[in-house]
Amino acid sequence: MYQWSPACQVHAMPVERLREADVTFYSAWSDGTLAACGALKQLGDNRGELKSMRAAPDFRGKGAGEAILLYLVSEAKRRGYCWLGLETGGTKEFLPAQRLYEKHGFSKCPAFGNYVSDEFSLCMSREL
């Protein structure tokens, strides 16, 4: 991400945040190899945010990212969230991620939380 966006525009969750009570981290494995990961952050008011979605390079385009996304959405529904948001990169390098989110009902939305809309950042959301 740092190769495509200025450091001040990278909103990757620091590893120490994964230990906090409002964040749950999930991973998908294939034959002992990490395939994809993602986190669900509780925002309050029955809202959640997807964080740190990644598919390992060898698993990109093979459904690993989609599998973790579907799991996170189902978990958000199980928790009773009515809204789910995310922030992803706004440059062409992030088009595959944007397409995946759109395929599963996410659409562009105004910036939320501490995010700022610009060419490097794109917020998306969906109702659950």
N, C-alpha and C positions, 0 to 999 in steps of 0.2 A: 504494500500500500504506500509505503514511503517513497517508492520509486515513481509513483503516479500523482501524488498529492503533496502539498507542502506539509511539513510536520504539524503545524497548527491546525490542519484540517483532517488529520487522521484521528478517528474516534474509536480506535480499537480499545477494547477493555483490558486494562492492565491485569496481569495474572492474580495479583493480590485481591482484586475485586471479586474474584470467583469464590472467595471464602466468606463473603458477606451474605447475610440472611435473605436479602431480596433478590439474589441471583442463584439460579440453578444451572449447572453446566452438564451437557450431555455429549456423548461421543458414540460414533458408529464404527465398528471394527469389522474387518474381513480377514479371516485366517490369521489373526494375531497382529494385523497391520491397521493402524488408525486410518480410516477412510474419510471421515468427516466429523465436524464438531459444531456445536452452537450452544448458546445460552439463552435462557428466558429470564428477563428482569421484570420484577413486579413494580409497576409504576404507581399503584393505588387507584382508587375509584374504578375497580374492575378493568383495569387496563394493563397491558404488558408490552414489552419491547423485546424483539429479537436482537441478540448481540453476538458478536464473534463467530458468525457463520463462516465456515471454511470447508472446502473439500481438498484433500491431499492431492498434489499434482497428478499422481498416477490414477486417481479415481475421478478426476474431472470429466464430465460428459458421460459418466457411466451410472448416474442415478444416486450416488452417495449423498450429494448435497440435497437433492430432492427428498431423499429418505429422511434426513435429519430435519429438514424444513417441515415435512408432513408430521413428523413426531412432535416437533415444537408447537405447531398449530393445534394438534390434538390435545396436547398437554395444557395449552392455554385455555382451550374450551373446557377441559376437565376441571380446571381451576375456577371456572366461571367468568373468565375475562369476556368482555363484550367488544373490545377493541385491541388490535395488535399493531404496533408500529415498528419501523426499522429505519436505519440510516445506512445507505450504501454509497459507494463512490459515484460521482456524476460523470466521469470521463468514459471514453469508449472502452477502456479496459474492463469496465464493470458492466458492460452490456449483457454478457451471459447471466450474471447475477440478477440484473434488472428483469430480464426475460423470464427467469425462473420464478421470481416473486410475482410478476404479472400473471403468469400461467396459473398461479395458485391464489388469485383474487386480490392481490395487492395492487394499489394504484398510487400514483404520485399524490402527495399531500403537502400542506404547509409544514414548515419546520416546526418541530415540537421539542420540548425540554430545552436543552442548551444548544441545540443545533442551529446553524445559520444556513439558509439557502444560498448557494453560489455554484459556480461551475464544477466544484470538486465534491459537493455533497448533495445527495438526493434523499429526501425522506419519502417513505411509502407507508401505507397503512391499509387495513381492511377491518370490516366489522366481522364479528364472529357470531 
